[in-house]
Amino acid sequence: MSANSVRVWRNRWLSFAAIPLAELSVEERLADIPRPGKPSAISPEQVCRIVALACELPEQSNRPITHWSASELAAEIIARGILPTISPRHAARVLKRGICNPTASVAG
């Protein structure tokens, strides 16, 4: 966790110091504020499916490659019906925010 994140949470906590815990819970005090911009069009379930796909070997999808490229991954996401459309760049962004590194082994 970055020092900036800790600072934001600490300041948020201090801003509610005058309000008793009985009136405002810890969760309410530390809840994220709404963020600007359009909400994600990709559901958490779809993100999980994309990450799971990226963790598979491409050969399991009959792809003649040894490692996923962003364009191959985007094409397979569409082919499996996970999403009707996705750009290679956005597919890579979804993975970057996810938990899977498609080039890492399962063991570590």
C-alpha positions as CSV (number, residue, x, y, z in Angstrom):
1,M,0.0,0.0,0.0
2,S,1.4,3.4,-0.9
3,A,2.0,6.2,1.5
4,N,-0.5,8.3,-0.4
5,S,-3.3,5.8,0.1
6,V,-2.5,5.6,3.8
7,R,-2.6,9.4,4.0
8,V,-6.0,9.6,2.2
9,W,-7.5,7.0,4.6
10,R,-6.0,8.7,7.6
11,N,-7.4,12.1,6.6
12,R,-10.8,10.6,5.8
13,W,-10.8,9.0,9.3
14,L,-9.8,12.2,11.0
15,S,-12.5,14.2,9.1
16,F,-15.1,12.0,10.9
17,A,-13.5,12.1,14.3
18,A,-16.3,14.2,15.9
19,I,-19.0,11.7,14.9
20,P,-19.4,8.8,17.4
21,L,-18.8,5.3,16.0
22,A,-22.4,4.4,17.0
23,E,-23.6,6.9,14.4
24,L,-21.1,6.2,11.6
25,S,-19.5,2.8,11.2
26,V,-15.8,2.2,10.4
27,E,-16.9,0.9,6.9
28,E,-18.8,4.1,6.3
29,R,-15.9,6.3,7.4
30,L,-13.4,4.5,5.1
31,A,-15.7,3.8,2.1
32,D,-14.4,5.0,-1.2
33,I,-15.9,8.2,-2.6
34,P,-17.7,7.9,-5.9
35,R,-15.2,8.2,-8.8
36,P,-15.7,10.3,-12.0
37,G,-16.2,8.7,-15.3
38,K,-18.3,6.0,-16.9
39,P,-18.7,2.8,-14.8
40,S,-17.1,-0.3,-16.2
41,A,-19.0,-2.2,-18.9
42,I,-17.2,-5.4,-17.9
43,S,-18.7,-7.3,-15.0
44,P,-16.5,-8.9,-12.3
45,E,-17.6,-12.3,-13.6
46,Q,-16.4,-11.4,-17.1
47,V,-13.1,-10.1,-15.7
48,C,-12.7,-13.5,-13.9
49,R,-13.4,-15.4,-17.1
50,I,-10.8,-13.2,-19.0
51,V,-8.2,-13.8,-16.3
52,A,-8.9,-17.5,-16.4
53,L,-8.6,-17.6,-20.1
54,A,-5.2,-15.8,-20.0
55,C,-4.0,-18.3,-17.5
56,E,-4.7,-21.2,-19.9
57,L,-2.2,-22.3,-22.5
58,P,-3.2,-21.0,-25.9
59,E,-3.0,-24.6,-27.3
60,Q,-6.1,-25.4,-25.2
61,S,-8.0,-23.0,-27.4
62,N,-6.5,-24.5,-30.6
63,R,-4.3,-21.4,-31.1
64,P,-0.9,-22.1,-32.8
65,I,1.0,-20.0,-30.4
66,T,2.9,-20.6,-27.1
67,H,2.0,-17.3,-25.3
68,W,-1.0,-15.0,-25.5
69,S,-0.6,-11.7,-27.3
70,A,-3.1,-9.0,-26.6
71,S,-4.6,-9.4,-30.1
72,E,-4.9,-13.2,-29.8
73,L,-6.4,-12.9,-26.3
74,A,-9.0,-10.3,-27.5
75,A,-9.9,-12.5,-30.5
76,E,-10.4,-15.5,-28.1
77,I,-12.5,-13.4,-25.7
78,I,-14.8,-12.6,-28.5
79,A,-14.8,-16.1,-29.9
80,R,-15.9,-17.6,-26.5
81,G,-18.6,-15.0,-26.2
82,I,-17.2,-13.5,-23.0
83,L,-17.7,-10.1,-24.5
84,P,-19.2,-9.1,-27.9
85,T,-16.2,-6.8,-28.6
86,I,-12.9,-5.8,-27.0
87,S,-9.8,-4.2,-28.3
88,P,-6.4,-5.8,-27.7
89,R,-5.3,-2.8,-25.6
90,H,-8.4,-3.1,-23.4
91,A,-7.9,-6.8,-23.0
92,A,-4.3,-6.1,-21.8
93,R,-5.6,-3.5,-19.4
94,V,-8.1,-5.9,-17.9
95,L,-5.2,-8.4,-17.3
96,K,-2.9,-5.7,-15.9
97,R,-5.5,-4.9,-13.3
98,G,-6.3,-8.6,-12.7
99,I,-4.3,-11.2,-10.7
100,C,-2.9,-13.4,-13.5
101,N,0.3,-13.1,-15.3
102,P,-0.2,-15.2,-18.4
103,T,3.6,-15.8,-18.8
104,A,4.1,-17.0,-15.2
105,S,3.9,-20.7,-14.4
106,V,1.1,-22.0,-12.1
107,A,3.7,-22.9,-9.5
108,G,5.0,-19.4,-9.2
